Structures are given as C-alpha cells and as structure tokens.
Amino acid sequence: MMNNGVQLGSSGILKPGKLRWLRALLWGVLLFMLLLVPQVAIPIGASLMGGVPVTRFTEAPGGLLLGWTSFCALTAVGLYAVLVMLGERRQPSELELRPALKETVAGLLIGGLMMSVAVGIMWVMGGIEISTQPVRDAWSALALTVQSGVMEEIAFRLIVLRLLWRAFGVQVALLLSALLFGVAHIFNPNSAWFPSIAIAIEAGIMLAAFYILTGRVWMSIGVHAGWNFTQGWIYGAPVSGTSDFDGGPINVEPVPGVSEVISGGGFGPEASIAGLLVGIAVGACVLWMAWQRGRLRGRSDA
C-alpha cells in the first residue's frame, strides 16, 4: 500500500485491525535488533581479519575495512528486504533498485555541498581556522561513510520513522525519530546537549525529509554519506565527535576562545550554528516539496 510516496506496510504483521499501532512498534523493535547483527559484525570482523583490538577496528587495513563494511552493509539491506517480504508480505519499494544510483549520487552531491556551505559560514563567522595537510588514503573514511550512511539510514528511516508513522502518523513519527537520532549521538565523544539537539534537527529531520519526498532510502543514504565524508575526510573536522575520518587535503580547527556554538568545538561542524542553519534550511525546503506533493499526510488505515 502506497501512502503518499512512502510505503508504510498494510498487510502481514501490519494489516489493519486491533492494536496495529502496538504490532508496528513491536515489529520495529524486532527489525532493529536483527539489523544490529551486521552492524556489530563490522568492528568484530574487521578486528579479527586486521589483527587489532575491537575498540580500534578502524586501524585495520583500509581496503579490508572498506570491503568488510560494504559486505555487512549489503547484508543489512538484503536482510531488511527479506524480513519485510516475510513479515509484511510486500515488496519493499523503499529499496527499489532502478533509481538507486541516480538518487544516491544526487544525495552525495547535496550532502557534500551542504557541509561545504556550513564550513564556509563558520569561517566567515571567525569560528574556524583552515589549513592544508598531507593527504592520506581514504579507505578507512570510505568504510566509515558506508557504515554510517547505510546502517543508520536503514535503522532510523526505514525502521524507526516508517513504523512510528504506521503507528502514530507522520508528525509524531518525524519528531520522535529525530529525537531518537539525536539521543543516539549523545554518547559520542565530545558530545553534550546542544550537539544532540543540533543532530536531531539538522540531520534527523533533514534526512527523514528526503525519505518522505522520494519514498526511498537512497537519497537519504547519499546525503548522510556525502555530509560525513566531506566533513571528516575532505575538511579533516570531527564527525559527530570522532576523528576517524581524518586524512584529506584540508584541516579545519576551532579558533581558540570562540564559542563552540560557532566553532563546533570537539564535536565538529554539526554542533555549530552554521551546521544547524544549513540543515534546517535544506530540511524545511525538502519537507515543503513533500507537502506540495501530498506526502505529509497522517496515518492511513487502508
């Protein structure tokens, strides 16, 4: 059943009837737990193959890490598709392959441009210093980009957002899924309440908007991946408090003494007012486009 572009599911476990809202929530919890398996497999497998401790799995050889992460990501996509076909008795149109390449590439470009605009605003505001640095290989950064872009979008858009939408309607789902996305980042290094709120608004809502607009996950994956890779590898800034993406040609550093709301501090540009404004602007624009196309309506019981 198509609900204004987003297929929420209306058969199998999600068929209309008594307590569908509860069935949707329990199904979401089960899907989330099962999709943790390939996510957990990334650090464990990379550590075993690379001969490094699990806590330092990003130190595994870059090519190996990228290959293993890509395999786990593809496994997660396939597992989600199989579970939806079995549990919801439908073909997952949110993973339709024909537009996948075009929408992912478009998302990568949008995400990279958004981060570049945010960094530019931070520099104009005097929050950061920009310098050049020797370039290291991008394999590890690409591996982490695949991990965050694919795994997090399946979890938070296809599972959390979609099934909260199924249970409570789009407005509640959008707000709750964004809040959960922000909370998930509060345990990151150098995090605090403001970075978590910023992530919830600029990323949680913005990335959901692309999914709502297209009814597919590919553009959300692309934007998420392009944002992270540009931020971490190209500009050498922390990504959600971590420095594991570093290695590209540019190095962005907070100006000492400047408020972290302007510089992003140790969390990175996502925790700056510039990142917040860019995310809000793009998210609002995409949501407006989705509304214009009738894709922001409430829960359907069809």
C-alpha positions as CSV (number, residue, x, y, z in Angstrom):
1,M,0.0,0.0,0.0
2,M,1.5,3.3,-1.0
3,N,0.9,6.2,1.4
4,N,1.7,9.4,-0.5
5,G,5.0,8.0,-1.7
6,V,6.1,6.2,1.4
7,Q,5.1,2.6,1.7
8,L,4.3,2.0,5.3
9,G,3.0,-1.6,5.1
10,S,-0.6,-2.7,5.4
11,S,-0.5,-6.5,5.3
12,G,1.0,-9.3,7.2
13,I,2.1,-8.1,10.6
14,L,0.9,-4.6,9.7
15,K,-2.6,-5.5,8.4
16,P,-5.5,-3.3,9.6
17,G,-7.1,-4.4,12.8
18,K,-6.8,-4.5,16.5
19,L,-3.7,-3.0,18.1
20,R,-1.9,-2.3,14.8
21,W,0.0,0.5,16.5
22,L,1.4,-1.9,19.0
23,R,2.2,-4.5,16.3
24,A,4.0,-1.8,14.4
25,L,6.1,-0.9,17.4
26,L,7.0,-4.5,18.3
27,W,7.8,-5.2,14.7
28,G,10.1,-2.2,14.6
29,V,11.9,-3.3,17.8
30,L,12.4,-6.8,16.3
31,L,13.7,-5.4,13.0
32,F,16.1,-3.0,14.8
33,M,17.5,-5.8,16.9
34,L,18.0,-8.1,13.9
35,L,19.7,-5.3,11.9
36,L,22.2,-4.9,14.8
37,V,23.8,-8.2,13.8
38,P,25.6,-6.8,10.6
39,Q,26.3,-3.6,12.5
40,V,28.0,-5.4,15.3
41,A,29.8,-7.6,12.8
42,I,31.7,-4.7,11.3
43,P,34.1,-4.0,14.2
44,I,34.4,-7.6,15.2
45,G,35.1,-8.9,11.7
46,A,37.5,-6.1,10.9
47,S,39.3,-6.6,14.1
48,L,39.7,-10.4,13.6
49,M,40.9,-10.0,10.0
50,G,43.1,-7.0,10.7
51,G,44.6,-8.3,13.9
52,V,43.6,-5.2,16.0
53,P,41.5,-4.9,19.2
54,V,37.8,-4.4,18.6
55,T,37.9,-1.0,20.2
56,R,40.4,0.1,17.5
57,F,38.9,-1.7,14.5
58,T,39.4,1.4,12.3
59,E,43.1,0.6,12.5
60,A,42.6,-2.5,10.3
61,P,44.0,-2.2,6.8
62,G,41.8,0.3,4.9
63,G,41.0,-1.8,1.9
64,L,40.0,-4.7,4.1
65,L,37.9,-2.5,6.3
66,L,36.1,-1.0,3.3
67,G,35.4,-4.4,1.8
68,W,34.1,-5.9,5.0
69,T,32.0,-2.9,5.8
70,S,30.5,-2.9,2.3
71,F,29.7,-6.6,2.7
72,C,28.0,-6.0,6.0
73,A,26.0,-3.1,4.6
74,L,24.8,-5.1,1.7
75,T,23.9,-7.9,4.1
76,A,21.9,-5.4,6.1
77,V,20.0,-4.2,3.0
78,G,19.3,-7.8,2.0
79,L,18.2,-8.8,5.5
80,Y,15.8,-5.9,5.7
81,A,14.3,-6.7,2.4
82,V,13.8,-10.4,3.2
83,L,12.3,-9.6,6.6
84,V,9.8,-7.1,5.1
85,M,8.8,-9.6,2.4
86,L,8.2,-12.3,5.1
87,G,6.7,-10.2,7.8
88,E,4.8,-7.6,5.9
89,R,4.1,-9.6,2.7
90,R,5.1,-6.9,0.3
91,Q,8.0,-5.9,-2.0
92,P,10.0,-3.2,-0.2
93,S,9.6,-0.2,-2.6
94,E,11.8,1.8,-0.3
95,L,14.7,-0.3,-1.7
96,E,13.7,-0.1,-5.4
97,L,16.9,-0.6,-7.3
98,R,16.2,1.3,-10.6
99,P,16.6,4.8,-9.1
100,A,19.2,3.8,-6.6
101,L,22.3,5.0,-8.4
102,K,20.8,8.3,-9.5
103,E,19.4,9.2,-6.1
104,T,22.5,8.1,-4.2
105,V,24.8,10.2,-6.4
106,A,22.4,13.2,-6.1
107,G,22.4,12.7,-2.3
108,L,26.2,12.6,-2.2
109,L,26.5,15.9,-4.0
110,I,23.8,17.5,-1.8
111,G,25.5,16.3,1.4
112,G,28.9,17.5,0.3
113,L,27.6,20.9,-0.8
114,M,25.7,21.3,2.5
115,M,28.8,20.7,4.6
116,S,30.9,23.0,2.4
117,V,28.4,25.8,2.9
118,A,28.4,25.2,6.6
119,V,32.2,25.2,6.8
120,G,32.2,28.4,4.7
121,I,29.8,30.1,7.1
122,M,31.8,29.0,10.1
123,W,35.0,30.5,8.5
124,V,33.2,33.8,7.8
125,M,32.0,34.0,11.3
126,G,35.5,33.5,12.6
127,G,34.9,30.2,14.3
128,I,37.4,28.1,12.5
129,E,40.9,28.2,11.0
130,I,41.5,26.4,7.7
131,S,44.9,25.0,6.6
132,T,46.2,22.3,4.3
133,Q,47.7,19.0,5.4
134,P,49.3,15.9,3.7
135,V,46.7,13.6,2.2
136,R,46.4,10.0,3.5
137,D,44.4,7.2,1.9
138,A,40.6,7.5,2.1
139,W,39.9,3.8,2.6
140,S,39.0,3.9,6.3
141,A,37.0,7.1,5.8
142,L,35.1,5.5,2.9
143,A,34.4,2.4,5.1
144,L,33.0,4.5,7.9
145,T,31.0,6.5,5.4
146,V,29.4,3.3,4.2
147,Q,28.7,2.2,7.7
148,S,27.1,5.4,8.9
149,G,25.2,6.2,5.6
150,V,23.7,2.7,5.0
151,M,23.3,1.3,8.5
152,E,22.0,4.4,10.2
153,E,19.5,5.2,7.4
154,I,18.1,1.7,7.4
155,A,17.7,1.8,11.2
156,F,16.4,5.3,11.6
157,R,14.4,6.0,8.4
158,L,13.2,2.6,7.2
159,I,12.5,1.1,10.7
160,V,12.1,3.8,13.3
161,L,10.5,6.6,11.2
162,R,8.4,4.3,9.0
163,L,6.9,2.2,11.8
164,L,6.3,5.1,14.1
165,W,4.5,6.7,11.1
166,R,2.5,3.5,10.8
167,A,1.6,3.6,14.5
168,F,1.0,7.3,15.2
169,G,1.1,9.3,12.0
170,V,3.7,11.3,10.2
171,Q,4.0,14.3,12.6
172,V,4.7,12.2,15.7
173,A,7.0,9.9,13.7
174,L,9.0,12.7,12.4
175,L,9.5,14.3,15.8
176,L,10.2,11.1,17.7
177,S,12.6,9.6,15.1
178,A,14.6,12.9,15.0
179,L,14.7,12.9,18.8
180,L,15.9,9.3,19.0
181,F,18.5,10.1,16.3
182,G,19.8,13.0,18.5
183,V,19.8,10.9,21.7
184,A,21.8,8.1,19.9
185,H,24.6,10.7,19.4
186,I,24.7,12.0,22.9
187,F,27.1,9.2,24.0
188,N,29.6,10.2,21.3
189,P,33.0,11.7,22.2
190,N,32.8,15.5,22.9
191,S,29.0,15.4,22.9
192,A,26.6,17.4,25.1
193,W,23.0,18.5,25.0
194,F,23.5,21.1,22.2
195,P,25.2,18.8,19.7
196,S,22.5,16.2,20.3
197,I,19.7,18.7,19.7
198,A,21.5,20.0,16.6
199,I,21.9,16.5,15.2
200,A,18.2,15.8,15.9
201,I,17.1,18.9,14.0
202,E,19.7,19.3,11.2
203,A,20.1,15.6,10.4
204,G,17.2,13.7,12.0
205,I,14.6,15.8,10.3
206,M,16.5,16.7,7.2
207,L,17.4,13.1,6.3
208,A,13.9,12.0,7.1
209,A,12.6,14.7,4.7
210,F,14.5,13.1,1.7
211,Y,13.0,9.7,2.5
212,I,9.5,11.2,2.8
213,L,9.9,13.1,-0.5
214,T,11.2,10.1,-2.6
215,G,9.6,7.2,-0.7
216,R,13.0,5.5,-0.9
217,V,16.1,5.4,1.2
218,W,18.8,6.1,-1.4
219,M,18.9,9.9,-1.3
220,S,19.0,9.9,2.5
221,I,21.9,7.4,2.4
222,G,23.7,9.6,-0.2
223,V,23.2,12.9,1.8
224,H,24.3,11.3,5.0
225,A,27.3,9.7,3.4
226,G,28.3,12.9,1.5
227,W,27.9,15.0,4.6
228,N,30.1,12.7,6.7
229,F,32.8,12.1,4.1
230,T,33.1,15.8,3.2
231,Q,33.1,16.8,6.9
232,G,35.6,14.2,8.1
233,W,38.0,13.4,5.2
234,I,38.0,16.5,2.9
235,Y,37.9,19.1,5.7
236,G,39.5,17.0,8.4
237,A,36.9,18.0,11.0
238,P,35.5,15.7,13.7
239,V,32.4,13.8,12.6
240,S,29.9,13.6,15.5
241,G,32.8,13.9,17.9
242,T,35.1,11.3,16.3
243,S,38.3,11.9,14.3
244,D,38.4,8.5,12.5
245,F,37.5,10.0,9.1
246,D,40.5,12.4,9.0
247,G,43.1,12.2,6.2
248,G,42.1,14.6,3.4
249,P,43.7,17.7,2.0
250,I,42.2,20.3,4.3
251,N,42.3,20.7,8.1
252,V,39.6,22.6,9.9
253,E,40.3,23.6,13.5
254,P,38.2,25.6,16.0
255,V,39.6,29.1,16.8
256,P,40.7,29.1,20.5
257,G,38.4,31.1,22.7
258,V,35.5,31.2,20.3
259,S,32.2,29.7,21.5
260,E,31.7,26.1,20.5
261,V,28.2,27.1,19.1
262,I,30.1,29.0,16.4
263,S,33.2,26.7,16.0
264,G,31.6,23.3,16.6
265,G,34.2,22.5,19.2
266,G,35.4,18.9,19.5
267,F,32.1,17.6,18.1
268,G,32.6,19.2,14.7
269,P,30.6,21.4,12.4
270,E,27.4,19.5,13.2
271,A,27.4,21.2,16.6
272,S,27.7,24.7,15.2
273,I,25.0,27.2,14.5
274,A,26.1,27.1,10.8
275,G,25.5,23.4,10.5
276,L,22.2,23.8,12.3
277,L,21.1,26.6,9.9
278,V,22.1,24.7,6.8
279,G,20.3,21.5,8.0
280,I,17.2,23.4,8.9
281,A,17.1,25.3,5.6
282,V,17.5,22.1,3.5
283,G,15.2,20.1,5.7
284,A,12.5,22.7,5.5
285,C,12.8,23.1,1.8
286,V,12.5,19.3,1.2
287,L,9.6,19.0,3.6
288,W,7.8,21.8,1.8
289,M,8.4,19.9,-1.5
290,A,7.0,16.8,0.1
291,W,4.0,18.7,1.4
292,Q,3.3,20.2,-2.0
293,R,3.2,16.6,-3.4
294,G,0.8,15.4,-0.7
295,R,3.3,13.3,1.1
296,L,3.0,14.7,4.6
297,R,-0.4,13.4,5.4
298,G,-1.4,11.5,8.6
299,R,-1.6,7.8,9.2
300,S,-3.5,5.7,6.7
301,D,-5.6,2.7,7.8
302,A,-6.0,1.4,4.3
